[in-house]
Amino acid sequence: MPDVLPVEMKPDAALVNAEAQAADVAMVTLGRTSGEFADREVEGDFNLTNEEKELVAQVSKAFRAQGKAVVVVLNIGNVIETASWEQYADALVLAWQGGQEAGNAVADVLSGKVNPSGRLATTFPVRYEDHLSAQNFPGIELSPDMVYGPGGIPMGKPSEVTHQEGIWVGYRYFNSFGVPVAYPFGYGLSYSEFSYDELTATVSADGLAVEVKVTNIGNTAGKTVVQAYLQAPGESMAKPSAELKAFAKTEALEPGASAVVTLHIDPKGMASYDAGQHAWVIEPGTYQIHVGHNSRELTNSATVNWADATLVEQCKGLVLPSEPIELIEPGQ
């Protein structure tokens, strides 16, 4: 990675206004370099730079004055902050970093040749500080000296980080603690809309079988991703409000067409890790299965009962903390 990054292009008002007159739609691409062996920065990386925000706002003002839409393509490899500036965009297209075929893929989606059906595998927070881990990361430096790996690659400085979040990581934290987010885990839009009906859940020694009828209620053929979340009793140990346990993408459905999607959650998927027993166990009690469009838009639910405490896998207590950790729990 170069020591000095290229300066962001800053078009003047005359150029932007001329383009707003000539073009049918504005496309602004925001990119982030991809790298390894280094942590990201909050300012200018997770948060947009002032120049980037000014560019989006400037283009938006000029094009919207002509009644034209503004599309922002995110060519990024990880989450960035969007809440403070997304009002300037009529659409956000998350391209990630698709390599040499990224341009073709984005063009297919924007032109309507392909109906998108991807879903977020991570939560987009409103602020970096909303992450529970932000309270302790990057920790305390134990030495000012940089450690170098093979080939002289800098590996960082020896540090101590206390992971107080325990199981409250990602969407499990945001949803269980009721923290507002920009875009939830599992989120994604399509040129069509889909409904879920006739949800059934059957429990057996093999786990859970979940069936749901999916219907394309829009005007465009497309696929969707059915997501099944499990809410455990949480009587003997802390549990998130719900956890993704199974998902499947439908075949392409024409407008008005339906398909029955079957999902299976095996016993290991139903189990929770009990740190006291060093084992994966299924708690007895009532389990709720929620199906929907993303982790915060669960439209259908069903209930099953698991009769007895079940040991699924016995483990050993290895790599234990060197000192006690006061874990954070809901309500703190």
N, C-alpha and C positions, 0 to 999 in steps of 0.2 A: 504494500500500500504506500503511495507517495506521501512524503512528509507534508506537502502542501496540496490540498485538494483544489480543483479548478473552481474559479469564481462563478457563481450562478449568473446565468444570462439575465439581464434586466432590460427588457424592451421598453422603449419610451412610449408615451401616451399616443403619439401620432401613429406608430406602427400598430399598436393594439387596436386603435379605432379603425384604421384602414382594414385590418383583418376582420373586424366585426362587421364591416360593410360587405366584405367580399365572401366570407365563408358562411356556410350553413350552420355550423356548430363549432364550438371551441373545444379543443382537447389539450389538456395540460397534463404532462407526465411528471410525477414526483418519484425520484429514485433514491435508493440507498445502496451503497456498496456492500458486498458480501465478504465476510472475512472470518477467520478462525483464530483461536488462541487469544482472543481479546474480548473483554466485556464491552457492551454498547454504552454510549453516553446518553444522558437525558436530553441535554440541550443540543439542538442541531442534529439530532439523530432520532430519538423517540419523539421529541417535539420538533416541529418544523422550524426552520430558520426564519428570521424576520423577512428576508428576501423572498423566501418561498411563499409565506403568507401574503406579502404584498403583491406578488405575481398573480396568485389565485384571485385575490380581491379585485385587482386591476382588470384582469380579463373578464371576470364575472360582471363587473359594472358595465363594461363596454358592450359585451354581447347581450346581456339582459336588456340593455337600453334599446336593442334592436329586436327584442322578443325572441332571442335565440338561446339555446341551451348550452350549458357548460358541463363537460365531462372531465373528471379527474381520474387518470389512470395511475394506480399505485404500483410501481415496479419495485417492490420491497421484499426483503427476506424475513421480516419479522414485524411485530406490531408497532404501529406508530399512533400518536395522538391525533384524533380527528374531530373531537367535539367542538373545539374552539373556532374551526374554520369551515366545517362542512356545509354551513348555510350558504356559502358562495357557489356550491356545486349542485347541479341538478341530478348528477349520478356519480357514484364512486365505483370504479371497476378495479377490483383487487386482482392484479395479474400475478402477484408474487414475483419470482425471478425465473422465468420460463426458458432461459437460454436462447439458442438460436431460433427456435420456433415461436418465441413469445409474441412477436409481431403478428404472425399469421393467426395465432390463437385469439389474440385480442381483436383483430380485424373481423374474424368470424363471429365473435360474440357481439361486437358493436353493430355489425351489419345485419344481424339477425339470422345469419346462415346457420349458427349454432345457438340453441337455447341453453343458457348456462344452468348448471345444476350442482355446482360446488357448494360446500358448506365450510364454515370456519372451524378449524381445529383448535382454536384458542380464543380467549376473550379479548376484545378491544376495550380497555378501561377508559374512563373519562380522563383520569390523570394517572401519571406514574405512581404517585403517592398512594393511590387507592389499592395497590397491591400490598397484601399483608407482609410479604417478604421485604418490602422497601424499608420497614422499620429497622432491619438489622443488616441489610446488604449495603456496601460490600464488606462490612465487618471491621475488625481491628487489625492493623498491620503489626506483625510480629517482628519484622525486619525491614529496613529501608532498601535492602539490596534486591535487585531484580534477579530472578532465577531464569536461566536460559536452557532450552532444550536442544535436541539434535539440530545441527545446522545453524546454531546461534539464534533460534527462534525464541523471543521473549515469552516466558510462561507466566509472568506475574510475580508478585511479591508474597512471601509467606504471610498468611492472614488467618484469623479465626472468625468464623461466622456461626452464630447461633441460629439454628433453624427452629424457631418457636412455632411456626405455622402448622407443624404436624401434618394432618390430613387436609388442612384447609389450604389447598393449592388450586390455582386456576378457577374454573367455574364453580367448583365445589365450595370455594370460599365466597366468591361474589354472590352466588345464589343463596347460600345458607345464611349469610350475614346480611342479606338484603342491600348490598352495595350497588348503586346505580352504575350502569356500564354504557359505553357507546354502542357496541354491538356484542350480543351474547354469543357464547359458545354454541356452535351448530347453526349459526345464522347464514342465510344466503337467499338471494332473490332469483326469480325466474321471469320469463316473459309470459308465464301462465300462472294459474293458482290451483291449489289442490286441497281437497277436503278429506278428512278421515272419518270413517264410520264403522260400526259393527265390530268394535274391539272385543276380543275374547282372550283370556289367559287361562292356561291349564297347567297345573302343577303335578309333577310326578317325581320319581326317584332320579330321573334324568335331568331335572331342573324345570324350567318354565318354557312353555310354548306359547307364543304370542301371535295372534293373527289380527289384521286390520284391513279394511277395504279402503283403497285409495282411489279417488275420482278426480280427473282433470276437469275443473269447473271454469277454466278460462277459455280463451279463444285461440290458443296456440298449442300445438303438440309439444310435449316436453317430458322430462323426467324429474322426479323428486327423490329426496333421501328421507326415508322413514326412520325416525329415531325413537328408540325405546329406553326410558329411564326408570330405574328401580329405586323405590323409597323403602329402606329397611326399617324394622321396628326401632332400632337404636336404643334398646332397653339396657343392655349390658355394656355398651360402649358407644362413644360418640359416633354419629354418622351424618354425612351430608344430607341436605334436603332431598336430593335425588342424584343418581349417578347414571351416566350413559352406559348401557350394558350390551346393546345390540343395535345395528343399523343396517339398512340395505337400500340400494338405489333401484327404483322401479325401471321397467322397460319404458320406451317412449310411448306415452299415452296420447291418443288423439283427443281433441276437445269432446267432453262428455263420456269418454271411455273410463272404465274402472279396472282395477286389478287387486287381487287379494295377496298381500305380502305376509309371509310367515317368518318370524324371527325366533331364534332359540337362545336361551340363557342357560348355560350348564351350571352344575352345582358350584364350581369354582367361581363363576361369575356372580352367584348369589352370596358367596361367602365374604366375610370380613376378617381382616387380620387382627387377632387378639394378641396384643403385645404381652399380656400377662401369661398366656399359655404358649406363646411362640407358635401359634397355629392359625390356620384358616378355618373358621367355623361359620356355620349357618345358624343364626339366632332363631329360636322358635318365635312364632307370632305372625302378625298380619303384614304382608308386603303389598305395596301399591305399585302398579305398573302404569306409567304415563307415556303416551305416544303423542308426538307433535312435530312441529316444524323446526324448533330449536329448543335449547335448554330452558328458555323463558316463555315459550309459546307452546305449552303442552295442552292439547285440546281434548284428549280422551284418556280415561282412566279405568282401570279394573283392579280388583282386589283378589288375592289368594292367601291362603294360610299354610304355614309350614309348621308341622306338629311338634317335632322334637329338635333339641339342640344336636347339631350334626358336625362331627369333626371331618373336614374335607382333606386337609393336609397338615401333617405335623412337621414343624420346622425346628431350627435351632437358633438360640439367641447369639448371633454373631455381629461383629462390628457395632457393639453397644456404645452409647455416649460415654465419654471419659468423665463427665460430670453431669449431675441432674439438670434437666431442661424443664423450665416452667412453660408448658405449652399454652398457647392462647386458645380460648374456647368461646363459643357464641355468647354474647352478652357482655364481654369484656371490652 
